[in-house]
Amino acid sequence: MQDRYNLDVATPEEVPIILETVANYYRESQSELCSAWQDENAGKVWADFARILERAAESCRKAISKRLGKHHDRITAIHFKRPAYRLFI
């Protein structure tokens, strides 16, 4: 996994994808810690963070569906352009 994620997205649909990518990374980290320490509770916080991010991604998808819905095809990506944010993990 890369150490930096560019959160400069062109469309709202990209936001949940980024959240899920980071959630998957956290799940992998939790799994590796469990394995290395032979302890089921090792790294549980990473699994908790992953669940939080997955719920956030699902909420984003619902908002996209609600706000854009049937008119989405007529809306251009430029209307949703946001400034770049960087996530460092």
Secondary structure as UniProt FT lines:
FT   STRAND          4..6
FT   TURN            12..13
FT   HELIX           14..37
FT   TURN            40..43
FT   HELIX           44..68
FT   HELIX           69..74
FT   HELIX           77..80
FT   STRAND          86..88
//
